[in-house]
Amino acid sequence: MFALVVRFDLQDAAKAGAFDRLVAETVNGIIQHEPGTLVYSTHTVENEPLARVFYEVYRDRDAFEEHERQPHTKHFLSERDKYVSSSRVEFLTPAAAKGLPTEG
């Protein structure tokens, strides 16, 4: 498994709405075309209306790289900076879990 968390801080409320629409389009592409993407969950943050957090789990690193090559992902990556004031990516090593596939 390969997993990551991304936090986006958005510029303002109007741009947050546009970002959310961009995300919805992107997630639709992920659902339709990415069998190796096991979890792609986007979240708002309580009491932080301009923050978004994505939790992503891929079958393996190759599935993540395939995700990065997809047209819908490339479109998201090319457009997101119009809305984002800052972002932070954390790559994760899964440990104890419920609901995620186990190896072996």
VENGISUL-V461105 format. One record per backbone hydrogen bond with DSSP energy under -0.5 kcal/mol. NH is the residue of the N-H (numbers start at 0). CO is the residue of the C=O. Records with the same first field share a line. If there is no record, write none. Layout:
BEGIN
NH: CO / CO
END
This chain:
BEGIN
1: 57
2: 91
3: 55
4: 89
5: 53
6: 87
7: 51
8: 85
9: 7 / 49
10: 82
15: 11
16: 12
17: 13
18: 14
19: 15
20: 16
21: 17
22: 18
23: 19
24: 20
25: 21
26: 22
27: 23
28: 24
29: 25
30: 26
31: 27
32: 28
33: 29
36: 33
37: 35 / 56
38: 56
40: 54
41: 39
42: 52
44: 47 / 50
45: 43
47: 44
50: 47
51: 7
52: 42
53: 5
54: 40
55: 3
56: 38
57: 1
58: 35
63: 59
64: 60
65: 61
66: 62
67: 63
68: 64
69: 65 / 66
73: 69
74: 70
75: 71
76: 72
77: 73
78: 74
79: 75
81: 78
82: 79
83: 79
84: 8
85: 8
87: 6
89: 4
91: 2
93: 91
END
